[in-house]
Amino acid sequence: MENLIALLVAAPLLGAAVLLCGGRRLDRSGHWLGTVLAAASFVIGVVLFLDMLGRSADDRALHQHLFSWIPVEGFQADIAFQLDQLSMTFVLLITGVGTLIHVYSIAYMEHDERRRRFFGYLNLFLAAMLLLVIADNYLLLYFGWEGVGLASYLLIGFWQHKPSAATAAKKAFLVNRVGDIGLSIAIMLMFTTFGTFAFGPVLSSVGETGEGTLTAIGLMLLLAACGKSAQVPLQSWLGDAMEGPTPVSALIHAATMVTAGVYLIVRSGAIFNAAPNAQLAVVVVGAVTLLFGAIVGCAKDDIKKALAGSTMSQIGYMILAAGLGPIGYVFAIMHLVTHGFFKAGLFLGAGSVMHGMNDEVDMRKYGGLRTYMPVTFVTFGLGYLAIIGFPGLSGFFSKDKIIESAFAKGGAEGWILGGVALLGAAITAFYMTRVMLMTFFGEKRWQPDAEGQPPHPHESPKSMTIPMVILAFGSVFAGGFFSIGDRFLNWLEPVTGYDHGHAPISAATVTGATVVVLLIGVFLAWAMYGRRPVPVTAPRGSLLTRAARRDLLQDDFNHVVLVRGGEHLTRSLVYVDHTLVDGVVNGTAASVGGLSGRLRKLQNGYARSYAVSMFGGTAVLIAVTLLMRAV
């Protein structure tokens, strides 16, 4: 079975190579090739999963060594794969949701002239993400990490004829490069400390390493996670990434790219467990981003950007759980999987709404769509109920466990983190209810498009609705299936470990509090957007609302601190270079030139001048000799 692992990456990688290099002869059938190869990777993953289930819990890890890339003395870089319970979870999520998004894209991108290339980029993205999660060492993981960054750049900027899309792609690429520097530094520190890149030797040797070194490695890994998973302070690219086609938003924001940071932290759990300061930094980043994304989502009228804020917030929950250590590793991944179902469904539902509304994204120009798009309404509604944590649906089980784990941290820290998680749940219920009400309920607020054509909302074709139905099914049942008999906990515990912690309050109390704050959030949203008409033009709003519309001024902050700060730093360095560095060099050269010019005057070619010089030198020597004898 080990020989099948490489095929997980090989199938979509082959599709990317063929579609991107095959030329226009594949324009008519390229989308089917890309979809079939994505599905083939999913089938291989299922076969490996079934084989893994037949093994004992401690003997489920599979390894495949392909070749040694750089085998020299003191440096061994291997191309090898590792498939255990953690990576298998990601493989099934990436290939399963990825295949559904491929199917959805067949109809969604039907009229795009570059559809073949789009599917090539999708295949490349899947291949890079799969390489990231099944690599058995950090160096190979870095290859997948960079591949995901490249593919996301190509997909976000796919409609490069739009300046906003091209700018968004460049922004995502540059911000992620900042995080990538953190990962590269962490890998260098690992090699100099442990002499290897492989997960096994590195993670088993942390007990023999100083806490300062481990803290530095952990902080660099966190920086990398902040870039890929859009966590504060590297979150600014996420909202702009909505400029890409909607299937790209579903792929990046649900099951793949934004989850890479969570995978990196959980995979490196042993490092963070031995570095409490780095682990505390992870918790703080998760808690801050959780609220940051939720507040931003409350003020967005663009349906995709509202969901982008939601993604930022939900990944914040996962990072928070991962920062709790063994108390939360399992539940971070569990929420990651359930989030993959309902967030992909929500994005695809948003795309379906846009498909029927002449690509309109402003929710203030929607209203009353539930009767025109019944399948979209039901599937989107189930995703909505799942993400707000409605009792019995997937989000209820996974998010509830994270909130319980936050309280189980114990002490004042546990109360603070649990309170933040509860507040985030209330805000989530508010902004998602707002999205639901503005889109599917109320009066029609439809407006003609830029060409003067009024929208004619209609249900999307089956190739778009079937993936939405399947994802809605997962949104409803996945959480309960994972929780019955602690299935998911028993599945991941051999890899991640688990600690019950010391919860100051019972699980039933946490559940009750979660339901109460959920109802409060829903009621406030209904009072503001369901009980009264929604204006087509957004009101001015409060100071916080205006700031949230501008992503809490994150771009302004980046411009002032990083862009202008960088410009001032560059100008200062140029000034120092011209005045100090070049001044010393040029001054020395001028001094030497001036001195040589003066000395040159002594060489005038007249014999009498040379005779006088010789006479003078002789007189000086005689005088010095007499003086020395006298002394």
N, C-alpha and C positions, 0 to 999 in steps of 0.2 A: 504493500500500500504506500510505502514511502516514496516510490517512484512516481506516484500520481501528484505529489505536492507541487512539483515544478509546473505541471500542466495547468494549475490554477492561474498562474501568471502568464503562461505561454499562450493560452487560448485568446484572451483579450489583446495581448501584445501582438499576436499574429494578425488579429483583426485590424488593429491600428496600423500596422505596417502595410497591409494589403490595401486598406481604404485610403490611406494617405499617399501611397506611391502608385496605386493602380490606375490612376487617371480617370477620365470622364467615362470610360467604357463601363464603369461600375456605378454610374449615377442612378441607374434604374433599379439596381438590386443591392447596392451597398448597405442600405439601412437594414435589410434582412440579414446580410452577412454579419454585421456588427451585433445585431440582436441575438442571432443564433450562437455566436461565440461567447457572448456574455452569459447566455443560458447554459452553454456547455460548461463554463466555469462553475456555475451554480450546481449543476448535476454532479460534477466531480467533487465539489464540496460536500454535497449530501452523501455521496458514497463514502467519503472519508469520515464523515460524521457518524454514519451508521457503524462503520468499522470501529471507530473510537468508543461508541457506546458498548460494544461487545467486550471491551477490555476493562480491567480493574481500574479503580479511580487513580491509583498511583502509577499506572503503567500505560497512560494514554498519550504521552508525548511521543511524537514521531519526528525523526531527523533525516534530512536528505542533504548529503554533501555532494555538490556538483563538481567543483574544482577549486584549486587555490589560485586566486588572482595574482597575489604577490607573495610568493614563498621565499623569503630571504632570512638570513640570520637575524634574530631579534624582532622580526616583523612578519606576521602571518595574517593575510587578508583573505578570508575564504568566502566563496559564494555558496552558502549553505542555508537551508531552511529548517524552521522549527514549527511544528504544528501541535499545540497543546489546547487545553480547554479555552484559554483566553483568546488565542489567535483563531481558533475554530469559530468562536462566537462572532468575531468580526468577519471572518470569511463568509459565513452564511448571511450575515446582515448586508455586507457589501455586494455580494453577488445576487442575492435575492431581491433586495430593493433596487439594485442597479439594473437588473434585468427588467423589472416592472417599469422603470423609468425609460429604458430603451423602447419597450413596447408602446408606452405613452407617446414617446417622441416621434414614432412613425407617422401618426396623424398630426401631431402638433406642429412638426416641421415639414409637413407635406409640400407646402408651396415655396419652401426655401430652396433657392438654386444651389446652395452649398450643403445640402443635407448629407451627402456622402462624407464630406469632410467633418461635419458635426458628429456623425457617428464614429468616425475615426478618433476624434478627440475624446468622446465618451469611453471608447475602448481603451485608449491610452490612460485615461484617468483611472479606470478600474484596475488596469495592470499595475500602475504605480502604487495605488492604495493597497492592493493585495501584497505586493512586494514589501511594503512597509510593515504589514502586520504579521507576515510569516517569516521574515528574516530572523536568523538566529544570532545576529550580532548587530551592534550599533552602527558599524560602518555601512553594512548593506541596508539597514533601516534608513540611513541617511540618503542613500540612492533613491529609495522609494519616496522619502520625504521631499527631496528636490523634484522628483518626477511629478508628484502631486501638485507642487507649486507651479511647475511649468504648464501642466494640463489645465489647472484652474485659470491661469492667465489666458490660455488660448480659448477656454470656454466662456469666461466672463466677457472677454472682448470679442466674442464671435461675430457680433454685429458691429464690426469696427468702423462701418460707415457712419455710425453715430458717435460723435465726439465724446458723449458722456460714457459710452461703453468702453471706448479706448482708454479714457482717463481712469475709469474704475478698474480696468484690468491692470494698468500700470500701478495704480495705488495698491491693489491687493498684492502684486508681486513685490513692490518695494517694502511694504510693511512686513510681509512675511520674510523678506531677506534679513530684517533685523532679528527676528526670532531664530532664523536659520543660523546666524552667527553664534547664538547661544548654544545651539545643538553642536555645532562644530567645535566650539571651545570645550564643551562637556566631553566630547569624544576624545579630544586631545588629552584632557586631564585624566580620563579613564586609562588611556594607553600608558601615559607616563607613570600612573599610580599602580595599575594592575598588570601592565605588560600585554594586554589583550583587549579585543573588542567584544568577545563573545559574551552573551548574557550570563551563561552558567558561571564561568570563572569570576566575572565581575561581581555579580550579585552575591555569590557565596563568600567573597573575600572582604565584604564591607566591614565585618567585625574586626578586621586586622588593620583598619585604616583610621587615621585621625578624623575627628569630627569636623575640623575646619575644612579639610579637603572635600569631605562628603557634602558639606554645606555648599561649598562653591559649585560642585558638580550638580547638586540638586537645584540651586538657583538658576544655573544655566539651562538645565532641562525645563524648568518652569518658564523661562523666557521663551524657549522654543515652543512650548505648549501655548503660551499666550498668543504667539503669532498665528499658528495654525488654527487654534480654537477660538480666536477673536475674543480674548479676555483682556481686561484692563491691564496695562495701558496700550495694548496693540489691537484694539477692537475696531478702529475707525474704518477698516476696509469692508466690513461685513455688509453694512447697509448699501453701500455703493455697488456691491457685487450683484445686486438685484437687477442691474442693467443687462445681465446675460439672459438668454432664453429661460423660461420658467422651469423646464426639466433640469437645467443646470443648477438653478436655485434649490430644487428638491434634492439633487444629488449631493451638492456641496454642503447644504445646511441640514441634512437629515442623517445620512448614514455614512458619510465618508469624511471629507476633509476636516470639518470642524470637530470630529471625534478623534482625530489623530493625536491631539494633545492629551486627551483623557487616557488613551491607550498608552502613550509614552510614560505618563506618571504612574499608572497602575503597573505597567511592566517593570518599571524601575522602583517599585515599592520598597524593596530592601534598602535602597539608598536613602529614601525619605524617612523610613522608619528609624534609621541610625542618625539622621540629621534633623533634630526637632525644629531648629530655626527655619530650615528650608520647608519643612512640613507646615509650619505656621504660616509661612508666606503663601503657600498654596491655598490654605484655608481662607486667608484674607482676600486673595485675588478672587477666589470663587464667590465669596460672600458679597464683595463689592460689585462684581460683574452681574451677579444675580439680580441685584436691585437696579443697577445701571440699565441693563437691557430691558427690564420690565417697565421702568419709567419711560424710556424712549418709545417702547411699543404702545404706550397709552396715548401718545400724541400724533402718531403717524396716520395720515389719511390714505397713503399708498398701501394697498393691501399686502403687497410683497414686503415692503419695508416694515410694516407692523409685524409680520411673521418673522422677519430678520431680527427685530428686537427681541421677539420671543425666543428665537434660537440662541441668541447671546445669553439670555437669562437662563434657559434650560441647561445650556452647557455650563453655566455658572453653578447650577445645582450639582452637576457631575463633578466639576473641579472641587467644589466644597466637600463632597463626599470622599473624593480621592485624597483630599488633604487630611481627612480624619484618620487615615491609616487603615489598619485591618478592620476597624469598626465599619468603614464605609466603602472599601474597594469593591466588594461584590455588588453593592447597591448602586454605585456609580455606573458600573457596566450594565446592570439591569435597567436603569433608567435610560441609559444610552440606547439600548435595544428597543425598548418601548417607544422612546422618542423617535427612533428611526421609522417606526410604523406611522405614528400619528402626525409627525411633522412632514414626512414625505407626502402623506395623504392630504394634509392641509395645503401644501404648496401646489400639488397637482390639482387640487380643487380650485385654488386661486387661478391657476392657468386655465382651467375649464371655464371659470367665470369670465376671464379676460377673452377667451376664445369666442364667447357668445356676446361680448360687449365691445366689439371692435378694438380690442387690446386696451381698453380703458382700465387704469389701475386705481383711480381715485374712488374710494368707497363712498364719498359724498355724492357721487353720480351713479350709484347703484340703487338699491332699495327694491323690495318686493320680488326678488328673483326666485324665491322658493317654489313658486308654481310653474315657472318656466324651465327650471333646471332641477327636477325632483331628485335624480340620482346624485347630482353634485351636492344638492342641499343635504341629503341624508348622510352621504359619506363625509362631507365637510363637517356636518353637525356631530357625527360620532367622533371625529378627530378633535373637535372643539371640546366635547365632554371629556375625552381622555386627557387632554393636556391640562384642563383645569382641575383634574383629580376627582371627577365625579365618582361616587362610590360604586365599586364593581368593575370599572373600566381600567385599562392598563395603567394610565398615569396615576390613578389612585394608589395602586399597589407599590409602584416604584418610587414615586415622589414621597409618599407617606414613610417609606423605609428610610429615605434620606433625612427627613425631618426627625424621625425617631433617633437615627444615628447621631445627628447633630446634638440633640439633648443628651444622648448617651456619652458624649465626650466628657461630661461631668464638670462640676465647678461653675464658676462664673462664665468661663469660655463656652460651656455647653448651653447655658441659658441664653447667652448673646447669639450664638450661632443658630440655636433653635428658634429664637424670636425672629431673626432675619429670614430664615427659611419660611416661617409662617407668614411673615409680611409679604414675602415674594409670592406665596400661594394666593394671597388675597389680591395682589396687583395683577397676577396672571388671570384670575377669574374676571377681573374688571376689563382688561384690554381685550381678551379673547371674546367676551360677551359683547363688547363694543363692536368688534369685527363682525360677529355673527349678526347683530341687529342691523348694522348699517348696510350689510350686503344683502341679506335675505328677507328682512322684515321692513315694515314701514311703507311709506308711499314711494311710488316710482319717481326717481330723480334723474332719469336718463337724459343725456345731452348728446347732440350730434357730434360726430368726430371732426377732425381738422378739415376733412373734405366735405363736410356738411351732411354726411350720411347718418341717419338715426340708427341706433342699435336695434337689432332684432334678436333678443336673447333666445337661445335654444340649447337643448341638451347636446353634449359633445358625443362624437362617435364612440362605438364600443371599444375600440383600441385605446381610447383614453379613459373611459369609465370603468372597464374591467380592472385595470391596475388600481384605480381608486377604491373599488369594492374590496379587493383583496387586502389592501392596506387598512381599510376600515375594519375588516374582520380582525386583523392583528391588533388594531387600536382597542378593540373591545375585549378580546379574549387572551391576548398574550400575557398581560400582567397576572391575571388569575392563574393561568396555566403555570407560570414560573413560580408562583407563590405556594401553590398546593403542595404540601409535603416538603417545602423548602427545596424544590427542584433546582432552582437556579443557584441557590446558596451551596447545595451539595455538589453541583457541577463545577463551580469556580473555586471553591475553598481549597482544593489541593494546590492550586497555582497561586492564588492571592492571599490565602490565609483568612481567618475571621476571628474577631473578638467582639463579644456582646457589649462591652463597655459597662458603664454604671449609670443607667438612666435614672434621673431623679423623679420622673413621673412615668406612669404606666403607658403602654402602647395604646390602650383604649382612650386614655385622656388625650394623647397626641392626635389620634384619629378624630375624636370629637372636636378638638380645637381646629383641625384642618377643615372639617366640614363647615364649621361656623364661619371661619374667615372666607371660605369659598362662597357661601351664601351672601355674606356681606359684599364681596366684590361683585357678584352677579346683580344684586339689588341696586348697588350704586350705578352700575352701567345701565341697567334698565331705567332707572330714574332719570338719567341724563340723555339716553339715546333711544329708549323704547317708548317712554311715556309722552314725549314731545317730538315734533317734527325735526328732522336733521337738516340744517341749512346746507344748500349746495356750496356756498362759500364759507370757508372756515372762519369762525369769529377770531378776534384778536387773541383772546385767552389770557390767562394769568402769566406772570413772569416765568414760573416753572414750566408751563405749557409751551411758551415760546422757546424756552431753552431746550425742552425735550424735542421740539420739532427740528431743532438744529443739532440733534444728537448730544444734548447737554454740552454744547460748545466744544466737543472734542476736536473738531477740525480747526476751530479758532485757536484752541490751546496748542495744537500741533504746529499751526502756522506761526504763532508768536514764539513758542519755546524752541521748536525744532527748526522751522524754515528760517524765520528771522534770526533766531539765535545762531543757526548755522551760518547765515550770511555774515553776521557780525563777527563770528569767530573766524570765518574765512578771510574777511577784510583785515582783521587784526593780524592774522598770520601772514598775509601778504605784506602788510606794513612792516612787521618785524623782519620778514625776509628781505624786503627792499632796503630798510634803514639799518638794520643790525647785521644780518648775515652778509648781504651784498655790500653794505657799507664797510664792514671790516675787510672783505676781500678786495673791493675796489680801492679802499684807502691804502691798503698794503701795497697794491700794485702801483698806485700813484706815487707813494713814498719811494719805492724802489726806482721807479722811472725818474723821479726828480733827482734822487741821489746819483743815479748813473749819469744823468745829464750834466750834473755839476762835475763829477769825476771825469767825464769825457773832455771837459775844457782843459784839463791838465795835459791831455795828449794832443798838443797843437801842431806837432811836426817841426818845431824850431829847435836847433841844436843848442842855442844859448839858453833856452828855457830848461832843457834837460840838464845842462851843465850846472845851472844855478840850483836845480833840485838836488843834484848829486852833492854839490858843495854844502847845501843846507843840511842834507841827511848826514854827511860826514861830520859837520860841526856839532850836530845834535849828539852823535855817537861819542865824539871826543868829550863833550861836556858831561854826558852821563857817566863815562868811564872815570873822569877826574872826580866827579861828585862821589861815586861809590868808593874810590880810594880814600877820599877825605873822611868819609864816614867810618 
